[in-house]
């Protein structure tokens, strides 16, 4: 077994100090044996190890790669580093599967950047220790601040490094030393703080900027960013759309007065788009639609040959609003327009795929989800969404495989636990179902769907009081959850309370009329001696599902 000794101290190379050192050892031999494997992970390798970019060309490219930095308005979110880590783990696994096991002795792991800590966690979780062993070596951390590679941190979404290095730089830089540089750095650091859910610190930086700067564009940017904190805060209880409206109006007031038409079109359009989100949070979707329309008109009139990413974001946002308004074909056209403007950007394929799924166009939805898989480092949402397509098509093993892979990529993806434990319940595997419910509730203790499944598990195992508590909690959180009404009805029926069962099934049917619910209510009606009502439910069930054998059999016995 080969052994490599590596130093993870982030002061050496910043993000992916360890990852880059590992890749420096494995990429050159992989290029000799499996150049296709290296090409399949070009994004991950180039992000983690910039020093290898000369030998690992960019195979997957997006529009942003050819634009000046000031036009790259989409900054990667905090979860991108998890996708990079998963891609690197798959690359290392496939390489070692051919070359043999490897031991990494890593010193200064306690001094590693967030990206390397995450990478080590993923490597240990996804690669068998018989193939890759990671041992901790001695700790002898160096001194200094991280490398001040702010452009790299911003472009790649390395938010923890941006915050650590940027805050240190701001401590040694006064506004008077260079107002433009100071404000530019402050905005980058504040945006990264917001991305990793340190919104209070971001707000403090924007307040600090307001105390010293009178530059119109920068004050507008600070006002816009403050509004976004107030509508996007990770703690929903701290969101305040009304206060956000005051801040975004200040931004719009400033940018609408910028003298240069092109500069005004970009900054004002950006702020109008931000106000659209504020209006969505206020429940005023029509107002939001009008704001996005204005922003699009500004971009198309004054920016026909620049800021293409800004325009495609506006088209996608209008698509989202159109979908919310029920205008799904128009929404589809806008998502398609955004995708055609940048076919290499994966995120909008997910949105369009979800819309196609709603429209019943499953093959096209599948193509979009699988496009994401090809274009991006491993994207948990793409596998999760494909699992729903496979489930709808009756491919339960395929759906289960995609859910398993979703949770392998991201063990904190709570919705995947909801769906996978539902599959376990349907298969009668209540041990695995309970395990998934417990894992999911640890992440999302107030998830109505998980509590509903917990009620189903408790019911199946005969724990009736516990089942009732779970169903009640589920319905308290989501009174329109049909499965919880149906589950509570089944519990009541098993305990001989036909009246309660009829009441819950009737509530469920008001929310969603299905043959299954009607059939179940007919059983309760019959048990209660209400034969006429039972027959009416069966006849209606037969209309909804003429091929249903259970319904046909029940009618034949009348």
Secondary structure, DSSP 8 states (H G I E B T S, - for coil): -EEEEEE--HHHHSTTHHHHHHHHHHHHHHHHH-HHHHHHTHHHHHHH-GGGTTTS---S--GGGGS-GGG------TTHHHHHHHHHHHHHHHHHHHH--EEEEEE-GGG--HHHHHHHHHHHHHS-TTTEEEEE-------S-----HHHHHHHT-HHHHHHHHHHHHHT--GGG-HHHHHHHHHHHHHHHHHTT-HHHHHHHHHHHHHH---HHHHHHHHHHHHHHHHH-SSGGG--HHHHHHHHHHHHHHHTT-SSHHHHHHHHHHHHHHHHHHHHHTT-HHHHHHHHHHHHHHHHHH-TTS-HHHHHHHHHHHHHHHHHTT-HHHHHHHHHHHHHH-TT--HHHHHHHHHHHHTT-HHHHHHHHHHHHHHSS--HHHHHHHHHHHHHTT-HHHHHHHHHHHHHH-TT-HHHHHHHHHHHHHTT-HHHHHHHHHHHHHH-TT-HHHHHHHHHHHHHTT-HHHHHHHHHHHHHH-TT-HHHHHHHHHHHHHTT-HHHHHHHHHHHHHH---HHHHHHHHHHHHHTT-HHHHHHHHHHHHHH-TT-HHHHHHHHT-
